[in-house]
């Protein structure tokens, strides 16, 4: 990889991480701005928000500018993923997308699940064409300089939220469970085809796979997730979420579940019981205690033999080292200078 010099060594470290064999310290995805003064500036953003999101050439140029001016330390590596927001899979299924300043959301389009029948990948869909065009442009620009991640896809119940809205979907689970319970499983082949379309593109200039989550796997890995679980009971999780989630975990070479917010913790034990679930990314969410203060949760995940993917503030490192083994732990943080980044790595080596 042209923007870093030790990519072969880093790939071996990720192999150790997935196998729970990084015995010296956690993997560290540590980045900082370079010290060198760059008189150039990235191309400016368009004023109109929708035009800004769909100006792929500028997005790619700005991403390259950022990567070329970033210091990558330890197991960090340059990566960029084409992004139109978390509802892109719902858009491929028929919703429209509205763009905001920093995120986007789907315009609900399903009034009656009995009339919904989009269970194949529609390659003529506007949003499918846009995200594949965006992906192809990133792959063309990368030229081996950086990894290209597949976009942020939310399948199963989260895709249904994109189409219907969370409040209405909650009501549907009470009023029409016979209509909705089987839909996540029926959507799985569409998500799988969509993933394959994207990952076959991203693999052209690189070995293995990457994504929006800082991580790499030599095979085809995926971020399993379901933000909707914060709103449902364990019983609904069993009937509505679990069957499709099992299909996902059994298909991919590796996967990490994005566990977002305290409301999701009621389902943690069932997630940890999945034999093909490799790990958990724990995100406490806005207003909650920082990652390092969830000792019981993190120890439980590690004791279940799962990898841990954690984004932390640098001040949390010491406390984490008191109760986490290094094996299967990955820590991500951003620091203010290369010198701070190097000190952080040295301290991690001392602590473990």
C-alpha positions in Angstrom: 0.0 0.0 0.0 1.6 3.2 -1.2 0.6 5.6 1.6 2.2 3.3 4.3 5.4 1.2 4.2 4.5 -1.7 6.5 1.3 -3.1 5.0 2.5 -6.7 4.9 3.3 -6.6 8.7 0.0 -5.0 9.4 -2.0 -7.7 7.6 -0.3 -10.4 9.7 -1.3 -8.4 12.8 -4.9 -8.5 11.7 -4.7 -12.3 11.2 -3.5 -12.5 14.8 -6.3 -10.3 16.0 -9.1 -12.4 14.4 -7.5 -15.6 15.8 -7.2 -14.1 19.3 -3.4 -14.5 19.0 -2.1 -10.9 19.5 -0.5 -11.7 22.8 1.7 -8.6 23.2 -0.9 -5.8 23.2 -4.2 -4.9 21.6 -4.2 -3.9 17.9 -4.0 -0.1 17.7 -5.6 1.9 15.0 -3.9 5.2 15.9 -4.0 8.2 13.6 -2.9 11.9 13.8 -2.3 14.8 11.4 1.2 14.9 9.9 3.6 17.6 11.0 4.5 18.6 7.5 3.1 21.9 6.4 0.9 21.5 3.4 0.2 24.7 1.5 -2.4 23.0 -0.7 -6.1 22.9 0.2 -8.7 20.2 -0.6 -11.3 21.2 -3.2 -14.2 23.1 -1.7 -17.5 21.6 -1.0 -20.6 22.6 -3.0 -23.0 24.9 -1.3 -26.1 22.9 -2.0 -26.2 19.9 0.5 -27.7 17.4 -2.0 -25.2 18.4 -4.7 -22.4 18.1 -2.1 -23.3 14.5 -1.3 -23.6 13.5 -5.0 -20.4 15.3 -6.1 -18.4 12.1 -6.0 -15.3 13.5 -7.6 -14.9 16.2 -4.9 -15.6 13.6 -2.1 -12.8 11.3 -3.4 -10.4 14.2 -3.9 -11.0 15.5 -0.3 -10.6 11.9 1.1 -7.3 11.5 -0.7 -6.1 14.9 0.6 -7.0 13.8 4.1 -5.3 10.4 3.8 -2.1 11.9 2.3 -1.9 14.3 5.3 -2.6 11.7 8.0 0.0 9.8 10.1 -0.9 6.1 10.4 0.7 4.4 13.4 0.7 0.8 14.7 -2.0 -1.1 12.8 -3.7 1.9 11.3 -4.0 2.1 7.5 -5.5 4.5 5.0 -9.0 3.6 3.9 -12.0 5.3 2.4 -15.6 4.0 1.8 -18.2 5.5 -0.5 -21.0 6.8 1.7 -24.5 8.0 1.0 -25.7 7.4 4.5 -27.0 4.5 6.6 -30.3 4.0 4.7 -28.7 3.2 1.3 -30.0 -0.4 1.4 -33.5 0.8 2.1 -33.1 3.2 -0.8 -32.1 0.3 -3.0 -35.3 -1.4 -1.9 -37.4 1.6 -3.0 -37.1 4.5 -0.5 -35.8 7.9 -1.4 -33.0 9.6 0.5 -33.0 13.1 1.9 -29.6 14.6 2.7 -28.6 16.6 5.7 -25.5 18.4 6.7 -23.7 15.3 8.2 -26.1 12.4 7.6 -29.0 11.3 5.4 -32.3 9.5 6.0 -34.8 7.5 4.1 -38.3 8.9 3.2 -40.7 6.2 4.3 -42.5 4.5 1.4 -44.3 1.3 2.8 -47.9 1.8 3.9 -48.8 -1.9 3.9 -46.3 -4.8 4.1 -48.8 -7.0 2.3 -48.1 -5.0 -0.8 -44.3 -5.0 -0.4 -42.6 -7.5 -2.8 -39.1 -6.2 -3.5 -37.1 -9.4 -2.8 -34.6 -9.2 -5.6 -31.9 -6.7 -6.3 -33.1 -4.1 -8.7 -30.0 -3.0 -10.7 -32.0 -0.3 -12.4 -32.7 1.4 -9.1 -31.4 5.0 -9.0 -29.6 4.6 -5.7 -28.1 1.3 -6.7 -26.6 3.0 -9.7 -25.3 5.9 -7.7 -23.6 3.8 -5.0 -22.0 1.5 -7.5 -20.8 4.5 -9.6 -19.4 6.0 -6.4 -17.7 2.8 -5.5 -16.1 2.4 -9.0 -14.8 5.9 -8.8 -13.1 5.3 -5.4 -11.6 2.0 -6.6 -10.3 3.7 -9.8 -8.7 6.5 -7.6 -7.2 4.2 -5.0 -4.6 2.5 -7.3 -3.3 0.5 -4.4 -2.7 3.7 -2.3 -5.5 2.9 0.2 -8.1 0.3 0.9 -11.7 0.8 -0.3 -14.4 -0.2 2.0 -17.9 -1.2 1.1 -20.7 1.2 2.1 -22.6 1.3 5.3 -25.4 -1.3 4.8 -28.2 -2.0 7.3 -30.1 -5.1 6.4 -33.0 -7.0 8.0 -35.1 -5.0 10.5 -33.0 -1.8 10.0 -33.8 -1.9 6.3 -37.5 -2.2 7.2 -37.2 0.8 9.4 -35.9 2.7 6.4 -39.0 1.7 4.5 -41.6 2.0 7.2 -40.3 4.1 10.2 -39.4 2.8 13.6 -42.7 3.7 15.3 -44.9 2.1 12.7 -42.7 -1.0 12.6 -43.0 -1.4 16.3 -46.8 -1.3 16.0 -46.6 -3.7 13.1 -44.9 -6.3 15.3 -47.8 -6.2 17.7 -50.6 -5.8 15.1 -49.4 -7.9 12.2 -46.5 -10.2 13.3 -47.6 -12.7 10.7 -46.8 -10.1 8.0 -43.5 -8.8 9.2 -41.6 -11.6 11.1 -40.5 -13.4 7.9 -39.5 -10.3 5.9 -35.9 -9.9 7.3 -35.1 -13.5 6.1 -36.7 -12.8 2.7 -34.5 -9.6 2.4 -31.3 -11.5 3.2 -30.7 -12.7 -0.4 -31.0 -9.1 -1.6 -28.5 -7.9 0.9 -26.2 -10.7 0.1 -26.3 -9.9 -3.7 -25.8 -6.2 -2.9 -22.8 -7.0 -0.7 -21.3 -9.2 -3.4 -21.8 -6.5 -6.1 -19.9 -4.0 -3.9 -17.2 -6.2 -2.6 -16.3 -7.6 -6.0 -15.7 -4.0 -7.0 -13.6 -3.1 -3.9 -11.4 -6.2 -4.3 -10.1 -5.1 -7.6 -7.1 -3.1 -6.2 -6.7 -4.8 -2.9 -6.4 -8.0 -0.9 -9.1 -8.7 1.6 -11.9 -6.4 2.7 -12.5 -3.2 4.7 -15.5 -1.1 5.5 -16.6 2.0 7.4 -15.4 0.4 10.6 -11.6 0.6 10.9 -10.6 -3.0 10.5 -9.3 -5.4 7.8 -9.8 -9.1 7.1 -8.0 -11.2 4.5 -11.4 -12.7 3.4 -14.8 -11.2 3.1 -15.9 -9.7 6.4 -19.0 -7.7 7.3 -20.4 -5.5 10.0 -23.6 -7.2 11.3 -25.9 -4.8 13.1 -29.5 -4.0 14.1 -30.0 -0.6 15.8 -33.7 -1.5 16.0 -33.1 -4.0 18.8 -33.0 -1.1 21.3 -36.8 -0.8 20.8 -37.9 -4.5 21.1 -38.2 -7.2 23.7 -36.1 -10.4 23.8 -39.1 -12.4 22.5 -39.3 -10.1 19.5 -35.6 -10.4 19.0 -35.9 -14.2 18.8 -38.7 -14.2 16.2 -37.9 -11.1 14.2 -34.1 -10.5 14.3 -32.3 -13.7 15.1 -33.2 -15.9 12.1 -31.8 -13.4 9.6 -28.8 -12.5 11.8 -27.8 -16.2 11.9 -27.8 -16.3 8.1 -25.5 -13.3 8.0 -23.0 -14.7 10.5 -22.9 -18.1 8.8 -22.3 -16.6 5.4 -19.3 -14.2 5.9 -15.7 -15.2 6.6 -15.8 -12.9 9.7 -18.2 -10.4 11.2 -18.4 -7.9 14.1 -21.7 -6.9 15.5 -22.2 -3.1 16.0 -23.8 -2.9 19.4 -25.1 0.6 19.8 -26.4 2.0 23.1 -27.4 0.7 26.5 -30.9 -0.3 25.2 -29.2 -3.0 23.1 -27.6 -4.7 26.0 -30.7 -6.8 26.9 -29.8 -8.9 23.8 -26.1 -9.3 24.5 -26.2 -12.8 25.9 -28.0 -14.1 22.8 -25.5 -12.4 20.5 -22.6 -13.9 22.4 -24.2 -17.3 22.0 -24.0 -17.2 18.2 -21.1 -19.5 17.3 -20.3 -17.7 14.0 -20.3 -14.2 15.5 -16.7 -13.2 15.8 -17.0 -10.0 17.9 -18.7 -6.9 19.2 -18.1 -3.3 18.6 -19.4 -1.6 21.7 -20.6 2.0 21.3 -22.2 3.4 24.5 -23.9 6.2 22.6 -24.4 9.9 23.3 -24.8 10.8 27.0 -23.6 7.4 28.3 -20.4 6.6 30.2 -17.3 6.3 28.1 -16.2 2.9 26.8 -13.7 2.1 29.5 -16.3 2.4 32.3 -18.3 -0.6 30.9 -16.0 -3.1 32.5 -18.5 -5.8 33.2 -19.8 -5.7 29.6 -16.4 -5.8 28.0 -15.1 -8.6 30.2 -18.2 -10.6 29.5 -17.7 -10.2 25.7 -14.0 -11.2 26.0 -14.8 -14.2 28.2 -17.2 -15.4 25.5 -14.3 -15.7 23.2 -15.3 -12.7 21.0 -13.1 -10.0 19.6 -13.7 -6.4 20.9 -13.6 -3.3 18.7 -13.4 -0.1 20.7 -13.1 3.6 19.9 -11.7 5.4 22.9 -10.3 8.7 24.2 -6.5 8.3 24.8 -7.0 8.9 28.5 -9.0 5.6 28.8 -6.1 3.3 27.9 -4.7 2.9 31.4 -8.0 1.7 32.9 -8.8 -0.7 30.0 -5.4 -2.3 30.5 -6.3 -3.1 34.1 -9.0 -5.6 33.2 -8.8 -6.6 29.5 -6.4 -9.2 28.0 -4.8 -8.0 24.8 -6.0 -11.0 22.7 -8.7 -10.1 20.3 -8.9 -6.4 21.4 -8.7 -3.6 18.9 -8.5 0.0 20.0 -9.1 3.1 17.8 -8.2 6.6 18.7 -7.2 9.9 17.0 -4.3 12.1 18.5 -3.0 15.5 17.8 0.4 14.8 16.4 2.7 11.9 15.3 4.6 12.3 18.6 1.5 11.8 20.7 0.6 8.8 18.6 4.0 7.2 19.1 3.8 7.8 22.9 0.3 6.3 23.0 1.6 3.1 21.3 4.7 2.9 23.6 2.4 3.3 26.6 0.2 0.5 25.4 3.2 -1.8 25.0 4.3 -1.0 28.6 0.8 -1.5 30.1 0.3 -4.9 28.5 
